[in-house]
């Protein structure tokens, strides 16, 4: 990670915490990942040598910068999806400022629709950091788009455990997936497709 990118991440982390602190309405919050959770997911991208990463829930691009830095190392590409137009604009500016814009496709759209349009067995790693109740409905498409040994990484798996309970149970019931809950940041749930 170069100095410019590290400075941008530090600035965005501070700005996100300052912005979200006084807001009671969670939809108005940026809801960025913790640095530790983003670092874990970036490490998974590098370990998997992921060429194709899909992130659902861009916000202002904080976690996308971590992922873009990782795919820059693997020679891959990140597609990140955000439904809010103002946040898409902010993410594009932040990715540019961090120097990783050339490694990312930012989609202004709905995560479920993007998943439905993604080709079979085309994604090495999917990051879920969006509206948690939707993840159960995402599951058929998540299974379909993942390559063998592809990974699903879900943020907020400890901080919002109750909202992810049904999804966690669904993953755990799948015999072809190795599932683990990591006590990192706000918690990262991972599922690796074994076959």
N, C-alpha and C positions, 0 to 999 in steps of 0.2 A: 504494500500500500504506500503510495507516494505521499509527500507532505501536503500537497494541495488537497488531495482527496481526504486525508485525515482531518485537515482543518475544516473542510466543508461538513464532514460528518459530525465533528464536535459542535460546530455552530448550529446545525440542524437539530441535534439532540437537545442542546440548551434551549433553542427557540421552541421546540416541540413541548418540552416540559413547562416552559413559561406560558405558552399559549393554552395548553390543556388544563393547567392547574385550576384556574377560576371557573371553568365551564362545567356546568351541571349537565347540559345536553351533550351526550356522548357523540351524537352525529355531527356536532360542530367541532369536536376535538379532532386533532390530527391522528392520534392513536398510533404513533410510530412504535415500532419494535424497540425493545431494549437493545443496547449495543451487544450484550452477550448473546442474545437470541440471534441477532443478525450475523454475528461472527460465526456462530455454530452453523447456520445455514450456508454461509459462504464457504465454510470448511467442507461441508457435505458436497457442495458443487465441485470444489477442487478434487476431493477424494473420489468422487464419481466420474471425474473428468467430463462433466456434463457439457454437451454441445448445445442442448436445447433446454432452456429453463423458462417456465411460465409462472408468473406471479399474479395472483388475483388479489387486488387491493393495494394500489400504489400510494395513495395519499399524496404527500408532497415529495415522494421519491427517496426517502431516507433509506429504507431497506433495499430499494432498487439499486441504489449506489453500491451498497455492499455486494449485491448479487452481480451487478455489472462488472465490478472490479474482479470478481471471481471468474466470470465467463471470459473476461479479457485474458486471464491466465490460461484458460482451457481452450481458447480459440473458438468459443461458443457464442451464443446469442441469448439475450433475455427478451422475453415479451412480457410486458407488465400492463395490467388492465385496471382502469379506474373509471367509475361511472360519473364522477363529479368533474365538470369541465374546468372549474377554477383550479382544482387540484392537479388536473392534467397539465395545465399551463405552468403551475408551480413546479411540478415534477420535471418537466422538460427543462426549465431554467436551472434547477438544481443539478440535474444530470450533466448539463453543459458546464456549469460552474465547477463540478467535480472532475471534469475531463473524461467522462465515460459515455457521453451521449451516443457515440458511434457504435456502441455495443448493445444498444437497447432499441426495441420497438415499443413505443408507448401507444396503447390502444385506448381511445375514449369510448367505452362501451360497458356492457354488462358481462360479468364473469361467467354466468351460466351460458350465455349465448356464445361467448368466445370458446368455452370448453366444447360446446356442441359442434362448433365449426372446425375444431382442431382435428387433424387427421389421426387415425389409429396408430398406436405405437410410435409416436413421433416426439415424445417429451421425456427427457431424462429426469427432471425434477420439477415438481409443482410446489409452489409456496402458497399457502392459504392464510390470508390476513385480511379478511373481509367480514361480511355478515355471517356469523357463526351458525345461525339456524339453517342457512342454505346449504351447508356442507353435505348433509345427508342426501339431498337432491342432486348434488354434484357427483355423488359417488359412481354411478354407472359410467359417466363420461371420464372421470378420473381414472378408473380401471382401464377403460378403452384407450386413452391417449398415452398411458405410461408404457415406456419400453421395458423389456425384461431388466430387472435390477434397478428400475426407476424408483424414485423416492417421492413421497408426499410429506411435506414438512408443514406443520400447523402451529401458528403462534398462539399465545394466550391459553395454552393447554392446562396450566395450573391456576392462573389468575381467574379464568372463566371456565373452570372445570365443569360446572353444572351445565353450561350452554353447549359444551362439547361432549357430554356424556353419551348421547345417542350415536354420535359419529365415532367416538372412541370404541364403543361397543360393536358397531358395525365393522370397523377395521379389525378388531380383535377376533371377530368371528370368521374372518377370511383366512383360510388355510394357506393361501399362496402369498401371504404378507407377513413379514416379521415386524412387529409393532413394539415401539419403546417410547416411554415418556421421560423426557429429559428435564431435570429441575434447573434449567438454565433460563435466566431472565424471568419472563412471565410464564415460562414453561413452553417447551417445544415437543409436540407429538410427532413422531416419525413412523412411517410405514414404508417398508422396502418390498417391492414386488420380487418374489423369489423365482417365479417361472411364468 
